[in-house]
Amino acid sequence: MEHKPNRLYKSRLFVMIFADRRNLLELYNAVSGKNYKDPELLEINTLENAIYMSMKNDLSFLIDARLSLYEHQSTYSPNLPLRFLLYLTDLLSGMTRDKNLYGRKKVIISPPQFIVFYNGEEKQPDRKFLNLSDLYGAAEKEHRLELKVLMLNINIGHNPELMKASRTLWEYAEYTGRVRKYAKEFPVADAVEQAITECIQEGILKNFLEKNRTEAKNVSIYEYDQEKHLRQEKEDAWEDGRKDGLAEGERIGRDENRKELIQKKLQKGKTISEIADALEESEAEIQRLIEEMNK
């Protein structure tokens, strides 16, 4: 029996593929427009400790004195800039641990860039910036702290130039797209198996899938189940909100009808006690409705 991976220690498929320095350098070159050749130039410093919702930073690395933080997402979240801020703070704490932050000499840090690779089913543009300032609860003329995250849509059919520049990214998108497609027709385990078999036959992630077939299958099943669960939670929340809205609408309508009756009885000189008896309500409830009418 195959076991699904535990989210706290098993890598996600995207990380499994791009943890390989050659694939990561290819992806960096595609995103940045650079043309580095030596994978050993990458200094990978991905966070291993859970710091946000039991999720670790997907990939972070240094090259050419620049710090890149990459995150893969199958669900859109406007809170990604805040998450990246937490990742960055944790990374910089480790990178400057032996520096004198209270001294007169400047502590040099690497300028960061934040990239999200999005392949969810919710429609999103090819490129979209998410700003930390969008989360601020107060308006400011000038934001003293800003963090901009570039979200790149990597579903098939999006960002063709990026996909052309990174063959591995295109292959990843093709594989995950097939899993999602077949999972609508077959049980998810069968869908993943079919996608793996087809991709190996067609040379898509061939070496990776042949070498890591069992773990890739387990991770893919887990990721699809998690994605499905998040979709269902969102749908349930929407349905609960709709029901709450209907119930609130009914309550407001009921209150308006009672207020109309109360107004007519007040015009006839009825007392609160008499109105309460007539409408079979408590005097306190009648008083509450009258106070609302007088606002």
BASEGU-205402 format. One line per 5 residues: number of its first residue (from 0); their letters; for each residue x, y, z of N, C-alpha, C, CB. Coordinates in steps of 0.02 Angstrom, whole numbers. Glycine has a CB too. Layout:
BEGIN
NUM) a) X,Y,Z,X,Y,Z,X,Y,Z,X,Y,Z | ...
END
This chain:
BEGIN
0) mehkp) 42,-60,0,0,0,0,44,62,0,-48,0,61 | 29,110,-45,68,171,-49,39,222,-1,69,200,-121 | 85,257,35,63,306,83,72,376,55,101,298,150 | 24,420,69,31,489,48,84,523,91,-37,526,53 | 122,568,61,175,601,99,148,649,150,222,637,52
5) nrlyk) 184,654,205,167,701,258,188,771,236,200,681,325 | 143,819,241,157,887,217,214,920,253,95,929,223 | 231,897,313,282,931,352,353,913,330,273,913,424 | 361,857,295,430,841,277,439,818,205,455,788,322 | 386,804,170,394,784,101,395,844,54,338,735,80
10) srlfv) 440,845,7,443,899,-41,383,895,-88,508,896,-81 | 362,952,-111,312,953,-163,346,941,-230,273,1020,-163 | 308,923,-280,336,903,-344,378,958,-375,280,882,-392 | 353,1019,-373,390,1076,-400,459,1081,-368,351,1142,-390 | 462,1074,-302,525,1079,-267,570,1020,-284,514,1082,-191
15) mifad) 541,960,-289,580,901,-307,616,911,-373,536,839,-310 | 581,940,-421,609,949,-488,662,1004,-489,554,965,-538 | 645,1062,-458,690,1120,-464,741,1125,-407,649,1182,-466 | 741,1077,-362,796,1073,-315,860,1051,-349,779,1025,-257 | 853,1021,-408,911,1004,-450,941,1069,-476,890,957,-510
20) rrnll) 1004,1081,-462,1036,1144,-479,1032,1161,-553,1108,1143,-457 | 1037,1110,-596,1033,1124,-668,965,1150,-687,1050,1060,-709 | 913,1119,-660,845,1142,-675,832,1210,-646,794,1091,-649 | 858,1222,-585,847,1286,-552,883,1342,-589,871,1283,-479 | 943,1329,-613,980,1380,-650,944,1396,-716,1052,1358,-664
25) elyna) 918,1344,-748,879,1354,-810,818,1398,-796,856,1286,-839 | 785,1386,-740,726,1425,-722,745,1497,-706,689,1393,-663 | 800,1506,-669,823,1573,-652,840,1612,-715,884,1570,-605 | 875,1581,-761,893,1614,-824,830,1634,-863,937,1569,-867 | 780,1590,-863,718,1604,-899,681,1664,-869,673,1542,-899
30) vsgkn) 680,1668,-803,644,1722,-768,682,1788,-773,633,1703,-695 | 748,1785,-766,788,1846,-761,816,1870,-828,845,1835,-714 | 816,1827,-878,846,1845,-942,922,1837,-943,829,1915,-960 | 950,1808,-890,1022,1796,-886,1040,1733,-926,1045,1789,-812 | 1105,1719,-928,1128,1660,-966,1186,1626,-929,1150,1681,-1037
35) ykdpe) 1176,1614,-865,1227,1579,-826,1232,1506,-848,1212,1585,-751 | 1292,1479,-845,1303,1411,-869,1320,1362,-813,1359,1411,-920 | 1352,1387,-760,1378,1342,-708,1328,1336,-650,1445,1368,-682 | 1296,1279,-641,1247,1270,-586,1279,1279,-517,1216,1202,-591 | 1345,1270,-512,1377,1276,-447,1379,1348,-423,1448,1248,-451
40) llein) 1362,1396,-467,1359,1465,-446,1301,1477,-398,1352,1511,-507 | 1252,1432,-399,1194,1439,-356,1212,1419,-285,1135,1396,-382 | 1194,1461,-238,1201,1445,-167,1130,1438,-139,1243,1499,-128 | 1106,1377,-133,1037,1365,-112,1032,1372,-36,1013,1296,-134 | 984,1412,-13,975,1422,59,901,1418,78,1003,1491,80
45) tlena) 866,1371,48,795,1361,61,782,1348,135,768,1303,20 | 731,1380,161,712,1369,231,688,1299,241,659,1419,254 | 711,1267,293,689,1198,308,638,1196,364,749,1155,326 | 633,1250,402,588,1250,459,520,1280,440,618,1288,518 | 467,1250,466,401,1276,453,393,1343,489,346,1227,476
50) iymsm) 375,1396,451,366,1461,483,298,1491,467,421,1509,461 | 260,1460,424,194,1488,408,147,1432,387,199,1540,351 | 96,1420,425,46,1370,409,77,1302,392,3,1393,351 | 130,1285,427,164,1221,418,194,1214,348,117,1164,431 | 203,1269,313,231,1265,245,301,1297,247,185,1302,193
55) kndls) 348,1266,215,414,1295,212,421,1335,147,468,1241,216 | 468,1380,147,485,1416,87,505,1366,33,542,1468,100 | 478,1372,-28,491,1322,-79,565,1321,-100,447,1334,-139 | 588,1376,-128,658,1379,-151,685,1450,-141,663,1359,-226 | 742,1455,-111,776,1519,-109,851,1507,-120,764,1556,-40
60) flida) 883,1554,-154,952,1543,-172,986,1609,-188,958,1495,-232 | 1052,1609,-185,1093,1666,-202,1131,1652,-267,1143,1682,-145 | 1133,1703,-310,1175,1700,-369,1190,1772,-389,1141,1660,-428 | 1251,1786,-406,1272,1853,-426,1254,1905,-372,1240,1873,-493 | 1262,1885,-309,1249,1929,-251,1176,1950,-245,1292,1990,-255
65) rlsly) 1131,1914,-278,1060,1928,-274,1024,1869,-242,1031,1943,-344 | 973,1884,-202,935,1833,-167,868,1823,-203,924,1852,-93 | 854,1762,-224,791,1746,-257,749,1700,-213,803,1714,-326 | 686,1717,-204,640,1675,-167,584,1654,-215,611,1711,-105 | 579,1589,-226,528,1561,-271,477,1522,-231,562,1515,-325
70) ehqst) 415,1530,-251,360,1493,-219,313,1467,-273,321,1539,-168 | 290,1406,-264,242,1376,-310,174,1375,-275,263,1305,-332 | 121,1395,-312,54,1396,-282,2,1370,-332,36,1468,-261 | -42,1327,-308,-98,1304,-349,-163,1338,-327,-105,1228,-346 | -158,1380,-275,-216,1420,-254,-192,1492,-246,-247,1393,-186
75) yspnl) -232,1539,-271,-214,1609,-267,-225,1636,-197,-255,1651,-318 | -179,1676,-172,-186,1707,-107,-158,1778,-109,-151,1665,-52 | -198,1828,-88,-172,1896,-86,-121,1907,-31,-229,1945,-79 | -113,1857,13,-68,1864,71,3,1843,56,-95,1823,128 | 18,1826,-6,85,1804,-23,140,1854,-6,88,1787,-97
80) plrfl) 129,1920,-16,182,1967,4,199,1963,78,161,2038,-13 | 149,1953,120,161,1947,192,200,1884,207,95,1948,231 | 182,1830,173,219,1767,183,292,1775,162,186,1710,143 | 303,1808,105,372,1819,83,410,1863,133,372,1851,13 | 376,1911,162,410,1953,212,434,1911,271,362,2009,237
85) lyltd) 392,1863,291,412,1819,346,470,1774,325,352,1775,368 | 467,1748,264,523,1707,239,588,1748,238,507,1680,168 | 582,1809,210,642,1851,202,672,1868,270,624,1915,164 | 630,1885,317,655,1902,384,693,1843,415,597,1922,430 | 664,1784,406,697,1724,434,763,1711,399,651,1663,427
90) llsgm) 764,1719,333,826,1709,295,880,1759,315,812,1713,220 | 861,1823,318,910,1874,334,936,1867,406,880,1944,325 | 893,1843,450,916,1830,519,973,1780,519,858,1805,563 | 965,1727,479,1017,1677,475,1079,1701,439,991,1615,441 | 1070,1740,385,1126,1763,345,1168,1816,379,1101,1789,279
95) trdkn) 1138,1852,428,1175,1906,462,1189,1888,536,1135,1971,458 | 1182,1825,552,1190,1804,622,1257,1825,651,1182,1728,627 | 1310,1822,612,1377,1838,637,1398,1910,621,1427,1790,607 | 1351,1951,598,1367,2021,582,1352,2066,642,1327,2044,520 | 1387,2121,645,1376,2170,698,1323,2220,675,1442,2207,718
100) lygrk) 1261,2207,692,1206,2250,669,1204,2316,707,1140,2214,677 | 1243,2323,761,1244,2384,800,1306,2426,786,1240,2369,874 | 1348,2402,740,1411,2437,726,1402,2494,676,1461,2389,699 | 1456,2531,666,1456,2589,620,1466,2567,547,1510,2638,640 | 1490,2506,538,1502,2482,470,1438,2452,441,1559,2429,470
105) kviis) 1424,2469,378,1363,2444,346,1366,2368,339,1354,2477,278 | 1310,2336,355,1303,2264,342,1270,2257,273,1259,2229,399 | 1308,2230,227,1284,2224,158,1238,2162,152,1344,2219,108 | 1179,2172,122,1133,2117,110,1118,2112,36,1068,2125,151 | 1094,2055,15,1079,2043,-56,1009,2068,-72,1085,1967,-73
110) ppqfi) 1002,2105,-126,936,2128,-146,892,2068,-165,941,2178,-206 | 831,2064,-137,789,2006,-150,740,2016,-208,751,1988,-88 | 721,1961,-238,665,1962,-284,619,1904,-265,689,1956,-359 | 554,1915,-276,503,1868,-253,460,1846,-313,458,1900,-198 | 461,1781,-326,424,1754,-383,377,1699,-360,473,1728,-437
115) vfyng) 316,1702,-384,268,1648,-372,251,1616,-440,203,1675,-337 | 256,1550,-442,238,1513,-502,169,1482,-488,291,1457,-520 | 119,1508,-523,49,1490,-509,22,1443,-562,6,1553,-504 | -8,1387,-541,-39,1342,-590,-108,1318,-565,6,1282,-604 | -144,1361,-530,-211,1343,-508,-262,1348,-563,-232,1387,-450
120) eekqp) -323,1326,-547,-377,1327,-597,-414,1394,-600,-427,1272,-581 | -407,1435,-548,-437,1501,-550,-401,1544,-602,-433,1536,-480 | -439,1578,-645,-410,1617,-699,-368,1674,-672,-466,1645,-745 | -307,1679,-698,-261,1732,-679,-223,1754,-742,-212,1709,-623 | -201,1817,-745,-162,1839,-804,-93,1807,-806,-155,1916,-803
125) drkfl) -58,1816,-862,9,1789,-868,55,1816,-813,39,1806,-936 | 50,1881,-800,93,1913,-751,50,1959,-707,150,1954,-785 | 65,1960,-642,27,2001,-596,71,2017,-535,-39,1965,-574 | 71,2081,-515,109,2101,-456,62,2103,-396,143,2169,-467 | 85,2074,-341,50,2076,-277,93,2118,-230,37,2004,-248
130) nlsdl) 63,2168,-198,101,2215,-156,83,2207,-83,87,2286,-179 | 134,2212,-41,123,2210,31,76,2267,51,189,2215,69 | 83,2325,19,43,2383,37,-32,2372,25,66,2444,-2 | -48,2323,-18,-119,2308,-30,-152,2279,33,-126,2259,-88 | -111,2256,80,-138,2226,141,-143,2276,198,-94,2167,162
135) ygaae) -117,2336,189,-118,2385,243,-190,2407,259,-75,2446,225 | -204,2414,324,-271,2432,345,-281,2507,350,-286,2401,411 | -230,2547,336,-235,2619,339,-202,2649,277,-203,2648,403 | -233,2701,249,-206,2733,189,-146,2776,207,-261,2776,154 | -95,2775,164,-35,2815,174,-16,2849,108,23,2772,200
140) kehrl) 12,2909,113,36,2943,53,97,2908,25,51,3017,68 | 140,2884,71,201,2850,51,210,2788,96,263,2897,57 | 219,2731,65,228,2669,102,301,2663,123,206,2608,61 | 314,2660,187,383,2654,211,409,2583,204,388,2677,284 | 364,2536,199,385,2466,188,343,2437,132,378,2424,254
145) elkvl) 375,2418,78,340,2388,21,376,2324,1,336,2438,-38 | 339,2277,-24,367,2215,-49,324,2193,-108,370,2159,7 | 355,2185,-165,318,2169,-227,334,2098,-248,336,2219,-284 | 281,2060,-258,287,1990,-279,263,1984,-351,247,1942,-232 | 303,1954,-393,282,1942,-462,252,1872,-467,342,1950,-512
150) mlnin) 189,1867,-486,157,1803,-495,154,1786,-569,85,1803,-464 | 181,1729,-587,183,1707,-656,138,1646,-665,256,1690,-678 | 92,1651,-712,46,1596,-726,82,1545,-769,-19,1622,-761 | 89,1484,-743,126,1432,-780,80,1376,-803,182,1403,-737 | 16,1390,-808,-29,1342,-840,-14,1340,-915,-103,1359,-827
155) ighnp) -28,1282,-945,-17,1275,-1018,-56,1329,-1055,-38,1204,-1042 | -22,1362,-1102,-53,1415,-1141,-35,1485,-1115,-127,1407,-1140 | -4,1489,-1057,15,1553,-1028,91,1562,-1030,-10,1559,-955 | 113,1624,-1034,184,1642,-1034,225,1599,-1082,212,1636,-964 | 209,1599,-1146,244,1556,-1194,319,1569,-1198,215,1564,-1262
160) elmka) 340,1632,-1191,412,1648,-1195,449,1617,-1136,423,1724,-1198 | 418,1621,-1077,448,1591,-1017,454,1516,-1026,407,1608,-954 | 401,1485,-1051,401,1412,-1060,453,1391,-1112,331,1388,-1082 | 461,1433,-1162,511,1419,-1214,581,1423,-1185,503,1467,-1273 | 591,1470,-1139,657,1480,-1110,674,1426,-1058,661,1548,-1077
165) srtlw) 622,1396,-1028,634,1342,-979,594,1281,-999,614,1365,-906 | 627,1235,-1033,595,1173,-1055,568,1133,-994,644,1130,-1096 | 606,1134,-940,585,1096,-881,521,1123,-852,641,1097,-827 | 514,1190,-851,452,1220,-826,393,1201,-870,459,1297,-822 | 403,1201,-935,349,1180,-981,330,1107,-969,371,1190,-1055
170) eyaey) 380,1064,-959,366,994,-947,327,985,-881,431,953,-945 | 346,1023,-831,310,1020,-767,237,1040,-777,344,1065,-714 | 227,1095,-813,159,1119,-826,119,1068,-866,160,1186,-862 | 151,1036,-914,117,986,-955,97,925,-913,162,963,-1013 | 141,903,-870,126,845,-828,69,861,-780,188,824,-788
175) tgrvr) 73,917,-743,21,933,-695,-46,947,-729,42,994,-653 | -43,975,-790,-104,986,-827,-138,920,-845,-90,1025,-891 | -99,870,-862,-128,805,-879,-157,771,-818,-75,760,-910 | -123,777,-761,-151,748,-699,-219,778,-685,-103,760,-639 | -223,844,-689,-287,878,-675,-341,857,-725,-276,954,-677
180) kyake) -322,851,-788,-370,832,-840,-396,761,-828,-337,836,-909 | -350,714,-817,-371,644,-810,-408,631,-744,-310,598,-814 | -393,672,-693,-426,664,-628,-501,681,-633,-393,707,-576 | -521,715,-685,-592,729,-695,-628,670,-727,-600,791,-739 | -588,621,-751,-618,563,-785,-608,498,-745,-587,555,-853
185) fpvad) -553,494,-707,-537,432,-672,-520,446,-598,-477,397,-706 | -516,395,-556,-491,404,-488,-421,435,-492,-489,337,-449 | -404,477,-442,-343,516,-447,-281,473,-454,-337,561,-386 | -278,415,-420,-219,371,-425,-211,347,-497,-226,311,-377 | -266,329,-530,-263,307,-599,-244,365,-645,-330,277,-621
190) aveqa) -270,424,-630,-254,483,-671,-180,499,-668,-295,544,-647 | -151,496,-608,-79,509,-599,-38,457,-636,-60,512,-525 | -57,394,-629,-21,340,-662,-22,349,-738,-51,272,-644 | -79,367,-765,-84,377,-838,-41,436,-860,-157,389,-859 | -43,490,-821,-3,549,-839,72,533,-837,-18,608,-792
195) iteci) 93,496,-787,164,477,-781,185,433,-840,177,440,-715 | 144,383,-855,160,337,-910,165,374,-976,108,281,-914 | 116,417,-990,116,455,-1053,177,501,-1057,52,496,-1059 | 192,536,-1002,247,584,-1004,314,549,-1015,248,624,-939 | 324,492,-983,386,454,-994,391,433,-1067,389,392,-948
200) qegil) 336,409,-1096,335,388,-1165,350,446,-1213,268,357,-1182 | 328,506,-1195,335,564,-1238,396,606,-1221,273,607,-1235 | 437,583,-1173,498,620,-1156,487,681,-1113,533,640,-1217 | 430,683,-1078,414,740,-1034,433,722,-963,337,759,-1039 | 481,758,-934,508,741,-868,530,668,-864,456,756,-813
205) knfle) 552,641,-919,566,570,-925,616,545,-873,593,555,-994 | 674,576,-869,725,552,-822,702,558,-750,790,591,-831 | 671,615,-735,647,626,-666,594,575,-647,619,697,-659 | 545,564,-690,489,519,-674,512,446,-671,433,526,-725 | 559,427,-714,585,359,-712,624,347,-647,630,345,-773
210) knrte) 661,396,-625,702,389,-566,661,394,-501,756,442,-565 | 608,435,-503,570,450,-441,496,432,-449,576,524,-423 | 481,380,-487,412,366,-505,366,359,-444,409,303,-547 | 385,318,-396,341,305,-339,329,368,-298,370,250,-295 | 384,403,-281,376,463,-241,338,518,-279,444,490,-218
215) aknvs) 353,524,-344,317,574,-384,243,559,-386,346,576,-456 | 226,495,-391,155,476,-392,122,492,-326,148,401,-408 | 155,475,-271,127,489,-204,117,564,-194,173,461,-150 | 167,603,-212,163,675,-203,108,704,-246,231,708,-219 | 102,680,-308,51,706,-354,-19,691,-328,60,675,-423
220) iyeyd) -28,631,-301,-94,613,-273,-109,658,-214,-95,538,-251 | -60,667,-170,-70,709,-111,-85,781,-131,-7,707,-67 | -46,808,-179,-57,877,-200,-125,886,-231,-3,898,-250 | -148,839,-272,-213,845,-302,-268,842,-249,-224,790,-355 | -261,796,-202,-310,790,-148,-313,854,-107,-294,730,-102
225) qekhl) -254,883,-93,-252,945,-54,-284,1002,-93,-179,962,-35 | -269,1006,-157,-298,1058,-199,-374,1052,-202,-268,1054,-271 | -398,989,-209,-470,976,-210,-502,995,-144,-484,901,-225 | -468,979,-89,-494,996,-22,-501,1072,-14,-448,967,33 | -450,1110,-37,-452,1182,-31,-509,1211,-74,-385,1213,-52
230) rqeke) -519,1182,-133,-575,1205,-176,-642,1192,-141,-574,1169,-244 | -649,1133,-111,-711,1117,-77,-723,1162,-17,-711,1044,-55 | -669,1178,20,-677,1223,77,-700,1291,54,-611,1229,115 | -672,1315,-3,-692,1380,-29,-766,1378,-51,-647,1400,-88 | -786,1323,-84,-855,1316,-106,-902,1312,-46,-864,1255,-150
235) dawed) -882,1275,7,-923,1269,67,-930,1337,101,-892,1218,116 | -875,1375,103,-877,1441,134,-924,1487,96,-807,1472,138 | -921,1482,29,-966,1523,-12,-1038,1504,0,-948,1516,-87 | -1051,1439,5,-1120,1416,16,-1144,1437,85,-1124,1339,9 | -1100,1432,136,-1119,1454,203,-1134,1528,203,-1064,1438,253
240) grkdg) -1093,1567,167,-1104,1639,163,-1169,1655,128,-1046,1672,126 | -1185,1617,75,-1248,1627,39,-1307,1614,84,-1251,1583,-23 | -1303,1558,123,-1358,1542,168,-1365,1594,223,-1346,1473,199 | -1307,1617,250,-1310,1669,301,-1341,1732,273,-1240,1683,328 | -1324,1748,210,-1352,1807,178,-1427,1802,169,-1318,1819,111
245) laege) -1449,1742,148,-1521,1732,139,-1557,1737,206,-1535,1663,108 | -1527,1707,258,-1558,1710,324,-1562,1782,349,-1520,1667,374 | -1508,1820,339,-1508,1890,359,-1560,1930,321,-1439,1920,349 | -1566,1914,255,-1616,1948,214,-1686,1934,239,-1610,1926,142 | -1698,1871,257,-1764,1853,283,-1778,1889,350,-1769,1777,293
250) rigrd) -1727,1893,393,-1736,1927,457,-1752,2001,447,-1674,1920,500 | -1715,2033,400,-1727,2104,387,-1797,2114,360,-1674,2131,337 | -1817,2070,315,-1885,2075,287,-1938,2067,340,-1895,2023,233 | -1927,2020,386,-1974,2008,440,-1977,2069,486,-1954,1945,480 | -1919,2099,501,-1918,2159,543,-1955,2217,510,-1846,2179,557
255) enrke) -1947,2225,445,-1980,2280,410,-2056,2271,413,-1957,2283,336 | -2079,2209,406,-2152,2197,410,-2178,2214,480,-2168,2123,393 | -2140,2193,531,-2161,2207,599,-2160,2282,614,-2117,2170,649 | -2109,2316,587,-2105,2389,598,-2165,2425,567,-2040,2417,569 | -2187,2400,509,-2244,2431,475,-2308,2422,518,-2254,2399,405
260) liqkk) -2316,2362,546,-2373,2349,590,-2370,2391,653,-2377,2275,607 | -2310,2396,682,-2302,2436,743,-2319,2509,730,-2229,2429,769 | -2295,2535,672,-2309,2605,655,-2383,2618,650,-2275,2622,589 | -2421,2573,619,-2493,2581,613,-2527,2581,681,-2522,2526,569 | -2505,2536,726,-2536,2531,792,-2518,2591,836,-2514,2466,827
265) lqkgk) -2457,2617,828,-2439,2677,865,-2481,2736,844,-2365,2693,855 | -2495,2740,779,-2537,2794,753,-2608,2790,780,-2538,2793,677 | -2628,2729,799,-2695,2720,828,-2694,2729,904,-2722,2650,810 | -2637,2747,932,-2632,2761,1002,-2621,2700,1046,-2693,2795,1024 | -2600,2645,1017,-2588,2584,1055,-2524,2591,1096,-2584,2522,1009
270) tisei) -2523,2560,1156,-2463,2560,1198,-2416,2503,1177,-2482,2554,1272 | -2354,2507,1201,-2305,2454,1186,-2330,2387,1211,-2237,2471,1218 | -2361,2386,1270,-2387,2324,1298,-2442,2295,1254,-2414,2335,1369 | -2487,2338,1230,-2542,2316,1186,-2516,2290,1119,-2591,2373,1174 | -2465,2324,1093,-2436,2303,1029,-2401,2235,1037,-2386,2356,1003
275) adale) -2365,2227,1093,-2331,2164,1107,-2380,2106,1110,-2290,2168,1172 | -2437,2117,1143,-2488,2065,1147,-2517,2050,1079,-2543,2087,1195 | -2529,2101,1038,-2559,2091,972,-2513,2053,925,-2578,2158,942 | -2448,2068,929,-2400,2036,884,-2367,1975,914,-2346,2086,863 | -2386,1959,976,-2357,1901,1011,-2281,1906,1015,-2378,1836,976
280) eseae) -2258,1965,1034,-2187,1978,1044,-2176,2005,1115,-2160,2028,991 | -2114,2004,1138,-2099,2033,1203,-2098,2109,1197,-2030,2007,1230 | -2111,2142,1254,-2110,2215,1253,-2040,2240,1236,-2132,2243,1321 | -1988,2203,1258,-1919,2223,1242,-1906,2222,1167,-1869,2177,1278 | -1933,2171,1132,-1924,2167,1060,-1960,2224,1024,-1948,2099,1034
285) iqrli) -2021,2240,1047,-2058,2295,1018,-2021,2361,1028,-2129,2300,1048 | -1993,2370,1089,-1954,2430,1104,-1893,2435,1058,-1933,2431,1178 | -1859,2378,1046,-1799,2377,1002,-1817,2400,932,-1768,2306,999 | -1873,2375,906,-1894,2392,838,-1914,2465,834,-1952,2348,815 | -1946,2490,885,-1965,2561,886,-1904,2606,886,-2009,2577,947
290) eemnk) -1853,2587,925,-1791,2626,927,-1756,2626,859,-1744,2598,980 | -1758,2569,824,-1730,2567,756,-1768,2611,709,-1729,2494,729 | -1835,2613,717,-1877,2655,673,-1862,2729,683,-1952,2642,687 | -1841,2748,744,-1830,2818,760,-1759,2842,745,-1845,2830,832 | -1716,2797,723,-1646,2816,708,-1643,2859,645,-1601,2754,700
END
